[in-house]
Amino acid sequence: FQGALSYQLSSALLFDAVHAVVAAVQELNRSQNVGATQLSCKSSKIWEHGTSLMNYLRMVELEGLTGHIEFNSKGQRSNYALRIMQNSRDGLRQIGQWHSEQGLSMERKLPSINVTDTLFNTTLTITTILENPYVMLRPNHQEMEGNERYEGFCMDMLKELADILKFKYCINLVGDGVYGVSGTNGTWTGMVGELISRKADLAVAGLTITAEREKVIDFSKPFMTLGISIMYRVHLGRRPGYFSFLDPFSPGVWLFMLLAYLAVSCVLFLVARLTPYEWYNPHPCMKGRCNLLINQYSLGNSFWFPVGGFMQQGSTIAPRALSTRCVSGVWWAFTLIIISSYTANLAAFLTVQRMEVPIESVDDLADQTAIEYGTMHGGSTMTFFQNSRYQTYQRMWNFMHSKQPSVFVKSTEEGIARVVNSNYAYLLESTMNEYYRQRNCNLTQIGGLLDTKGYGIGMPVGSVYRDEFDLAILKLQEDNRLEILKRKWWDGGKCPKEEDHRAKGLGMENIGGIFVVLVCGLLVAIFMAVLEFMWFLRQTPGTELSVCEEMLRELQGIVLCRDSLQLRRRRGTTMLRPRSLPLEERRARAAAVSLSNGKLCGAAAGLPLSEPLSHRLAQEAALVARGCSHIRICPECRRFQGLRAMRPGGGPSHGASPTHMPTKPRILSDGKEN
């Protein structure tokens, strides 16, 4: 119908033009004898009556098929009016008039969207382009015809609009397969060109609203907001290994921590030996009778104390002197910062596979030449860089325009394939970037958006349907229909979201190394226990069994939960079976020889082990009656290895024999004798 109407209008204009020329020639013939002259385009000679004819044409006034015909001094038609018609179910009817001198005058207001019949039962020609997920061919499109061959976001939106505005449509793919750019002679290609030439009534696709396009066509309200983004392939760093829990610190930091531990241990041992306040009497209740001083910081304890502080577990060894407390405080402050820093960085190194991307923003992309980058040829993104006045974007356009071979691609699929298979970054709309990243896990977005713009429905200039489509799009947005359609076509990709990566639990590939450390530590402990067992047997003369038999006997007792421990006396004593002695005697002997320092603490001062237990208990009770409150402190001596004899005047004597022990065995807190 519209094509027929356009044909009738062209015929009427042609009739009026011929009529105007005939009228001008008739007036010219009255004053001059008009004759035909043979002319050549290569000759500078002109028709002698040409200027006069142009003057008579400007003076022509008549009523033609297209209304009043009159021209101004410049030869342009003037003083004419255009009727504004509305297509309704009753046919065309005039709703207004536009006069070249008086302007627009409407006879009635345009009806609202709910009662409109402008588009009622009208068939519109839709031009579009194949672009996922906006317009796509169905898998079985060969078996279908017409509009049913296509699917996608724009197709569903077009159905929603057709249901609201009650119109029909016919979809045609654009001939040259581009969105539309301006040529050197002012012509336009693609969908924009078809709208300008009136070959299509609407352009429904991912058509970006730009100022240059707005000059030649009209756009509806934007149905989607987006921006230009950078697509690049994912560069994953090395996957976390079994010992990735060591990654929060560099190897140099671990080495210096080990050196710091050794230095603190040595300084602690030296300071504890130098200060007199770390040498003390373990039996304050027996002053005058116990002439020994003890230092808890042996070489082994000096190396164990920093370990307990570093592992945040503490130790039963407490510093007494100001100097040793200073060393301990500094070490604890050091471990506080180290452990806090390690804990803060551990989660990131174990749960996140860090990406090693050579570019992180558009500035990084513009400042290098190793990575090629480009965009779709003939699209709005290319126009954005071509017309931009921003220095960075100008430099990027110069690079893209001069690069050979060309960095421009014909379609988004070609650009993505180039990103995956080569060192190439593709510049495209963020919505397309999001869609393809959901379906290809090897793609990622670099940086943020370069600009902000929107997609709109294209129409010819002055389209009477513009307001109605604007209202219909706003209605779809208010009803969240466009958001529902976007989720329908964008979601459902196979690639997990970034939140899923952060919430993923740790696997054995992340923290398996700490289990290896645990197993190795247990094996080393077992090996050291075997060595200690063998060393003790070698230092004990008069053993009746071999080392293997003795170890097998001990293991058998452990498995059977039997007391298979044989009481051993170091340095020249013989081994005694526990069942060959009375219970009190076994306890006394065990208390006399089972100290960790290997010294005799109870029976070495002349008190016979055969003294009845009741007699010794009575002596301890007498000490308690005298008000001795330190009677239960004696278990400390189990931890002390450094012993120093007291001089008669109360000072320590380095040359005293370690056999000057308290003359009275003591009752320990666990009920054993010391």
Phi, psi and omega in degrees: 000314180293325177296319177295320178295319178295324178294319179294321179294319179296320179294320180294318178296320179294321178296316180294324179295316179294320179298320179293320179294319180298320180295320179292321180292322178297317178294322179294324183289338178289328184259339182223159176268099186278129178224162181271141180230136179281125183235159178233143180290339180274348182264150179275358181285136182243167179287131188290338181262005185295315182294321179294322180296320179297322179293321178291328178296322179293339182264001182289135172221122180201168178254119181246191179294332181262015177107200182290132182247121180203146183236152177267188184293338179270001179086011179264148181289136183221168176054051179231164183228149176240132178272137178261119185249152177237133180270121180228180181293343177265004181105193181281139176217144183281131179240358180182179181212142176239122181251143183296335180257322186266344178087206187270138173219117182265136178277334180207153180287154176291135182292158179287171186291336184280336184241011185287146171230022179296316181261007184298122177060026178264139179258118181257144176269121184252125172257140183208179182220145179287118181203117178292140352262023184283306178225122181223154174278138177293155180302325180252039184294339179294333182272358184244168180225155174068217184291339182291348180286346188246153175212168178136181182298311182294326179293318177294321178296321179296324176294320178297317179294322179294326177292327181282314186267356174060049177236166176248161183211157177230124186265130175231136176282141180297143187293313185271357174073025178232164180285316178138121175227159181274136178271179182291332182264012178090356178279158181240149179252176172067208183295325178298319179296323178291327176291320180296319181277005177064024174283342180221151178269328180220151171240106184249105180190189174282061184268118184281137177280116178232160180294323181293321178287326181297338179288334186246341177223169176255151178237150172279181172299143180296133177263356178203137179254140185203188177197168179281135180227171182248126176254133180215162181278155184283133174245100180274139173286183181296143179290148181297136180263186182296332182250033180289347176291351176271353184294331180304335177241146177285162178302327178296321179293318178299320180296316180291329175295320177296316178296323178295321178297315179296319181294316180296320180297316180293317179295321179297318179295318181292315181293319181295329178282331182280319185288136179284349184275355173267354174262120184213164181275122182285350182235076183295340180281349183244040178299138182092336180250337179253113185253037180241143171245143185238142174239118185285344183268078169283178181296319179294315179294328179293328177276336180277326183300313177296330179295315178299321178291321182291324180277007177062029180248343180076186182205154177284351178275117182247130179292143181252320184277158179295323182293315179291328175292326176296315178298317181296317180297318179296319180294320179294322176296321177297314181292329178299313180291319182296311182294321179296317179295320180295315181296322182294325183267346187294318183298317182294322183284335183265329187258343185245125172276099190293136181270134178256084183260127181290343178232143181234355181201174179291331177293320176297322179293321182286335184273003181231165180233357181290324180261120176283152178212149181196188183214182181285136180286130178085013180256177181291332179294318176296320178295325179300312180289326181294323183260359184289146176253002177284135189300317181296316181290328175296319179294323177292321179294319178298322178293314182293321184289327184264353184287133176230130000293165189298141177266000178275146181240162183271339182209165178294322179299321178294321178295320179293319177298325178289326177295317184289323189263354182212176180275080190219138175247133185251130179261120183206175180293148184295328179295319177292323178299314180297320182297312184284332176292332177290341185245357176220106185288352178274003182249151178211163178258134180257123176069194181260205182270142180278334179202183178226129180205188183215162173265139178220167177272124181276143180218158173296157180299133179077020181296135180283353183265358188298311183297322181292321177291326176299314180295323180292320178294319176299322178295319178296323178291320180294328179273004180061022179290322179293322178293321178296318178295322179296316178295326180298318187262343180265320182285172178096011177285164182273349183272133179289156178282166181296329179297326179293325177295319182289330183271355183292135180288160179283141177251181181295335179289344180269313187238018179296335182296327181290332174290324176297317178298319180297314180296318179297320178297320178294319178295319178296321179297317178297318180296318178294324177296320177296317179297318178297319179297315180293320180295320180294320179293324179292329180277354181254109180283161174078023178288142184271337184242162176286172181296316181295317179295319179296319179292320178297322179296319179294316180296321178298319177294324179293315181295320182273003180057043180248149178281086181262006181292128177261131180288128184239141174248128183279160174058069169092006179267160180264163182269135183239136177285140182293330182283351179273359182235156174294164183298314180298321182293321180295319179296318180296316180293321179297321179291330183282334189238355188262018177289149182291339180272356178077007182261157177275114183259342185242313190255010185269353183263017175105356181278118183293144179289341182279358178298136184301145180296325181295325178295319180291323178295324178294320178296319179294322178297325177294322178296319179296322179295332179281002176092020178284113182267357183254023186291338182257014180275343186306335178303344178300327184295348175292336184264351189264134177244334179273117182241140179222129182282143179278138173288159180304329181278000180108345182273165180284145177238120183284341183266359182291153182280142180288359180273358176280085184255169174303139186281356184231125174294148186244152177274122180275169182293339179270006177090001181264164181267148176231000000 
